[in-house]
Each structure stands twice: as structure tokens, then as C-alpha cells.
Amino acid sequence: MSAAACCSTACHVCVHHHTETPMTTTNPWAGDHVGRDFTGTRLETDCPCEKAACGLVRADRIRPDCLVHAAARSMRQSHPTRNCPAASA
């Protein structure tokens, strides 16, 4: 089986072929407030993660047991902490 055939597009390291450098576990959104929906905070309302004043989740505080954020491949909205709209309200 070729590496292309056995690896999914989400895979950064093929466990069968070991042809790529392992992906780091650093959160790419660390320092931001993030949300899984395009607008609003509906998905964040009941999750266990720590929220910022704007209602979005603090990316550096995502809990490993959170079904909404822990295994998320993408966030659909975000802003840096310094640009939080709740800070200027």
C-alpha cells in the first residue's frame, strides 16, 4: 500500500511509512478567543472550556475532555485577546 493510499488528509505523520516530520502539539490558536460556529457562541455555551468575556473559548485553556473544541480541526471565528470586543464594551 502506498503512503498516499493509507494516509488520510488530516494525517501529518503516516504511522505506516514515517515519511514526514511529526506535527507539534502546540495549539495554533493559543492566545486567541475561538469559536466553532461562524457567528455567536451557541456551541460554546455548554462546553466545559474556560470562556472569555466575549463568550468565546480561551484557546490556551481548551480542556481535553471537551467534545466541541479538543479534537477540532478548525475554528470558524477568532480574535486575539488584545482585540476582544468585550474588552472595549
Secondary structure, DSSP 4 states (H G I P E B T S, - for coil): --HHHH--TT-SS-TTT--SPPPP---TTTTEEEESSSSSSTTTTTSSSPBPTTSSEEGGG--TT-TTTTT-S--SEEEEGGG-TTTT-
